[in-house]
Amino acid sequence: MLLGVPQQDQPKRHRRRPGRGPVSLRPKLAAKARLKWDRREGRDILLYPERGLLLNPVAGAIARRCDGSRTAEDIAREVAAEYPAAAPEAIARDVAEFLEELGARGLLEGPP
């Protein structure tokens, strides 16, 4: 439930497109994606053409760090420091899964 949507309500997983390599070493949100704070919901929302993802706090913390200056490991370390009650291994797993999902949706810069 990383994106803040109950598992049964989440869309089907996108298949990786042939030729897409691993998630960028320094993830950066694609130009078509905008991270905004939804005042009404009190949560981050990731907007992209015709869609939006309401993010839970951990997913929002990850997305805010996808600026191309940090590695996935840096992001995991920073988010783990922000959420000390969570196990660092669980945070690292969440970061990897969320970046994979963003990549599958075409929301990270990188090869087409």
Long-range contacts (C-beta under 8 A, 24 or more apart in sequence): 1-56, 2-56, 2-58, 2-59, 2-94, 2-97, 2-98, 2-101, 3-53, 3-54, 3-55, 3-56, 3-59, 3-98, 3-101, 4-43, 4-53, 4-54, 4-55, 4-56, 4-59, 5-53, 5-54, 13-101, 13-104, 14-101, 14-104, 14-105, 15-104, 16-104, 17-112, 19-111, 19-112, 20-103, 20-110, 20-111, 20-112, 21-110, 21-111, 23-72, 23-96, 23-99, 23-100, 23-102, 23-103, 23-108, 23-110, 24-103, 24-108, 24-109, 24-110, 25-71, 25-72, 26-68, 26-69, 26-70, 26-71, 27-66, 27-68, 27-70, 27-72, 27-75, 27-99, 27-102, 27-108, 28-66, 28-67, 28-68, 28-108, 28-109, 29-63, 29-66, 29-67, 29-102, 29-107, 29-108, 29-109, 30-106, 30-107, 30-108, 30-109, 31-109, 32-106, 32-107, 33-102, 33-107, 35-60, 35-63, 35-64, 46-107, 48-105, 48-107, 57-83, 58-83, 58-86, 58-91, 58-94, 59-94, 59-98, 62-94, 62-95, 62-98, 62-99, 63-98, 63-102, 66-99, 66-102, 66-108, 68-109, 72-96, 72-99
